[in-house]
Amino acid sequence: MPIPENARKYWRENIKYLSILLIIWFAVSFGCGILFKDFLNRYSLGGFKLGFWFAQQGSIYVFVILIFVYIRLMNKLDKKYGYNEK
């Protein structure tokens, strides 16, 4: 049974959103917490070096924010393709 074109477009756009959000999360958690740690440690936040803060807290906060962004994007996408709850 072939998949309807509408469903293909929906899934393609969903994968695009997921990819972008995961790249952002990776950049913040791995990049800020590990790769750019030495540069960020020049600054402090709440008495802690910024690189340490991103590794311990910042990536978690960004992840939670990205969850809400994903929810918002998916609600819009559901409405666009007619999959929203009525």
N, C-alpha and C positions, 0 to 999 in steps of 0.2 A: 504494500500500500504506500503510494508516494506521499511525502510530507507536503502540505500546502505551502505555497510561496509565502503567505503571511506569517506562518510559523517559522520559516527559515529566516526571514528578515528580523523577526522578534528575537530569535536565538542569536543571530549574528550581532545584533545591537547589544544584547545582554552580555555576550562574551567580550565585546569591546569595552563596555563599562567595567566589567570585572578585571580585565587586563590593566586598564588605566589605574583603577583603585589599588590593585595589588602592586603595581610599579611604584605608586606613591608610598604605600606602606613599606615596601622594601627599601626605598630611598631614605625614608625617615628612620626606620629601625636599624638597618645595616649601615647605611651611609652616615647618618648623624651619630649613631652610637658607636661605630667602629672605624670607618674610613676617615671621617672628618673629626674624630675625637680630639686630636691634638689641637686643631684649629679652634674648635668650639670650647675647649677647656680654658681658653684665654678669658672667657666670660663666665659669670656665675648667675645662677637663678636660685633664689631662696637659700643662699649660702653654699650651694653645691656647684661644682664645675658643670658647665652646660653639657659637655660630652657625656659625663656620667649621668646627668639628669635625663638626657634623651635615651640613653641605654636602659635606664631603670624605669622611668615614668613616661617620658615623652612619646615613645612608640606605642605604649598602651593607650594613651589619650588620643593619639592620632587614629589608632585602630578603631576605637569606639566612635569617634567622629565619622570615620569612613563608613561604618555600619549605618549610621543615620543618613549619610549621603546616598548610600546604595539603596536604602529603603525609599528615599525620595525619588531617586532616578527610576527605580523599578515601578513605583506607583504611576509615574508619568508614562513609562513605557507600556504598562498594562492598559492604561486608558487609551494610548495611541493605537494599540493593536486590538483593542476590544476584549482584553482578558481581565479587566478589573472586576472586583466584586461589586455586586449591585446592591 
